[in-house]
Amino acid sequence: DRLETLMHIMITRIVKLTFQETYITNFLNEFEQVKQKVVNFPGCHEMTLLQHHKEPMVFFTYSIWEDEASLERYRTSETFITLWSSIKPMFSCKAEAWSLNPQFHGKNESVKKQ
């Protein structure tokens, strides 16, 4: 049943974080301390930290969550609250976040893994 399938679609969460340049190293140190707690949080399937290749103060987190309830449990957890309160003063502008439902995921099968 399509409706039942849609109700169980995982959530892709993308968060854009822009830091004051002087805080990039501090942020990376904070992230290093907490990344395994986040990725191993119940309901989190994976997480990636990305840094803009031309604007080094811009980072994105890309994470896949079992469902919206799992994401909300994380967002109200001590792990998130502690991390957020620690990095928020380092921002140069307000963080942006999107929760998305996947519509397509393709891979180029002709590209060989190294």
HELIX and SHEET records of a PDB file:
HELIX    1   1 ARG A    2  MET A    7  1                                   6    
HELIX    2   2 GLU A   21  TYR A   23  5                                   3    
HELIX    3   3 ILE A   24  VAL A   39  1                                  16    
HELIX    4   4 GLU A   68  ARG A   75  1                                   8    
HELIX    5   5 GLU A   78  ILE A   87  1                                  10    
HELIX    6   6 LYS A   88  MET A   90  5                                   3    
SHEET    1   A 4 CYS A  44  GLN A  51  0                                        
SHEET    2   A 4 VAL A  58  TRP A  65 -1                                        
SHEET    3   A 4 ILE A  11  THR A  18 -1                                        
SHEET    4   A 4 GLU A  96  LEU A 100 -1                                        
END                                                                             
